[in-house]
């Protein structure tokens, strides 16, 4: 399944946090196939190209960046809201 990163970046912060949490949990999942060979992210030309584009947009002020503290806070807030449902 392929996603357009620009569309994902337009999502509300809460949805971005939920996606980040899902991605984090999927990587740290015990069911993850440890023997599966994967190319390192820095060798994936398409991924690196997208990162470069996002970084340039951030430098030009076209995209907002978040500190690690802000991301952690967003995630904690989201988890608290999710658990209360």
C-alpha positions in Angstrom: 0.0 0.0 0.0 1.4 3.4 -1.1 0.7 6.7 0.5 1.4 10.2 -0.7 3.5 11.9 2.0 2.1 15.3 1.1 -1.4 14.1 1.8 -0.4 12.5 5.1 1.2 15.8 6.1 -2.1 17.6 5.7 -3.8 15.3 8.3 -4.7 16.8 11.6 -2.0 16.5 14.3 -4.0 13.9 16.2 -4.1 11.6 13.1 -0.4 12.2 12.4 0.3 11.1 16.0 -1.9 8.1 15.7 0.0 7.0 12.5 3.3 7.6 14.1 2.2 5.5 17.1 1.1 2.7 14.7 4.4 2.8 12.8 6.4 2.8 16.0 4.4 -0.1 17.4 4.7 -2.1 14.2 8.5 -1.8 14.2 8.7 -2.8 17.8 6.1 -5.6 17.5 7.3 -9.0 18.7 5.8 -10.6 15.5 8.2 -8.6 13.3 10.2 -11.0 11.2 13.8 -10.4 12.4 15.2 -12.5 9.6 13.6 -10.3 6.9 16.2 -8.4 5.0 15.5 -4.8 4.5 17.4 -2.1 2.8 18.7 0.7 5.2 16.6 3.9 4.9 19.6 5.9 3.7 20.0 3.6 0.7 16.4 4.0 -0.4 16.7 6.8 -3.0 13.0 7.6 -3.2 12.7 7.8 0.6 15.8 10.0 0.9 14.5 12.2 -1.9 11.2 12.7 -0.1 13.2 13.6 3.1 15.2 16.1 1.2 12.1 17.7 -0.2 10.5 17.9 3.3 13.7 19.4 4.7 13.9 22.0 2.0 10.3 23.0 2.6 11.0 23.3 6.3 14.0 25.5 5.7 12.0 27.8 3.4 9.3 28.0 6.1 6.7 26.2 4.0 6.4 23.4 6.5 6.3 23.4 10.3 8.8 21.3 12.2 8.2 19.9 15.7 10.7 19.4 18.5 11.0 15.9 20.1 9.3 17.4 23.2 6.3 18.5 21.2 6.0 15.2 19.5 6.2 13.3 22.8 3.6 15.7 24.3 1.2 15.2 21.3 1.6 11.4 21.6 0.9 11.5 25.3 -2.2 13.7 24.8 -3.4 11.5 22.0 -2.9 8.3 24.1 -4.8 9.9 27.0 -7.7 10.8 24.7 -7.6 7.4 23.0 -7.7 5.5 26.3 -10.6 7.6 27.6 -12.8 6.6 24.7 
